[in-house]
Structure formats: structure tokens, C-alpha cells
Amino acid sequence: NFITFGSSTLSIRTNTFDLQGTNFALDNSKIYLGTITSNTDSSGAGFFADNSGNVRIFKDSDNFITFASSGLNITTERLNLTATNLTASSDSQFIHLGPPTKVSGTDWASSTGAFFSGSGEFRIASGSNVIQYRKADNAITMNFANFSVDTQGKINANDGTFAGSVSATSGFFGNVAGLGWIIDGNTIKNASGSIFLNANPSQTSIGVI
């Protein structure tokens, strides 16, 4: 047990150490700063840690971090988190996983990975494969190599099977534009209009012009 000091050093060695001051204590088993003095104290605010591994950083019942035998607990009224490929903000109400890091809550249309906002907007993207919902579009859109849906609800697919009823007042089916069939109201006709089928009860006709 000794204390030594020189021009630039101070050494203290003791079997039992106890240093206390206003809102401060340091001894062999714990340290605290502020008005909390144990790992369960919620009566004030400050920092506490002990030699059992308990840690408590406490501002109030809505803002604290604790680590004890029960695990890690984090409660906060505001959270802004940035890490490699992870950005989250309670202020802007979004979470984003993937590059770029630090994507903002309003500039995510070209981001990859997964983005979810508190307004219900979302984007999941890997390369050119994307599914997303934007409030400005008022639509869910998706783009994949074999299937896509645009903001107007137009579907493009390589293949498909439909069960139930299918109705349309316009459209085209065929392999090549100009060599297929056009749906035009109650009429189905070829691209030139020279072959047609009219389903109007008062004008029912099949024609070749």
C-alpha cells in the first residue's frame, strides 16, 4: 500500500480503495457518476458500473441503457443510428439495410438492400430486381427479369396461368407487334383490322376485309 509521485507521474497501490465525492464514488467493486448508485437505481440520472459486469447509463425512464444478467436494454425517445450498410432514424422514421450508408429518409429511390419507412413506403432491391411502394406513385411497382408491374398497373410477364375470369377492354396478344390480335372494346381484330370479331349483341359480326 503506497502512494508515490514525481514531476509527471502519480502511482497509488492499495488492497482496498474507496474514493468518494459529490455525485461520485470509486472503490474496488464499483464506480458511479451522478445520482444513481446501484445497477437498479432509477431515482436519478448518471452512470454506474460494477465488477459483476452490470452497467447502467440512465437519464430518465424514457432514455437509458442497461446491461445486466437479464441482457441489454435500450430505451430512447430518439434514435439515429449509422453503421456500415445500416441506417436508422426515429426522427425521419425509417430503417435502411444495405448500401449506401447514410441514405436519407427522402432519398432512397436508387438504394439497394431493404428500406422501410414509417409512412408505409418501402423498397427491396438487389441489382435490377426491385419491388417498392412510393406514396407519390400511389402504386406498388416491381421489376424482375421475367415479371414487372409499372406505376400504371401494366404487367409484363414471360408466362402465366390465370384461374377465374379475365376481362379487358384493350390489349394485344401475339408474338410480334403487327402479327397478333388487338382487343378494342367489344371487338377483337388483327393488327391491320382486316379480320375482326364483334361481340356487341346489336352488331354481332365476324368479318374479313
Sequence and secondary structure as in RCSB ss.txt:
>XXXX:A:sequence
NFITFGSSTLSIRTNTFDLQGTNFALDNSKIYLGTITSNTDSSGAGFFADNSGNVRIFKDSDNFITFASSGLNIT
TERLNLTATNLTASSDSQFIHLGPPTKVSGTDWASSTGAFFSGSGEFRIASGSNVIQYRKADNAITMNFANFSVD
TQGKINANDGTFAGSVSATSGFFGNVAGLGWIIDGNTIKNASGSIFLNANPSQTSIGVI
>XXXX:A:secstr
 EEEE SS EEEE SS EEEETTEEEESSEEEEES  STT  SS EEEEETTS EEEEEETTEEEEEETTEEEEE
 S  EEEETTEEEETTTTEEEESSSTT  SS  TT  EEEEETTS EEEEETTEEEEEETTTTEEEEEETTEEE 
TT  EEES     S    SEEEESSSTTSSEEEETTEEEETTSSEEEE  TTT EEEE 
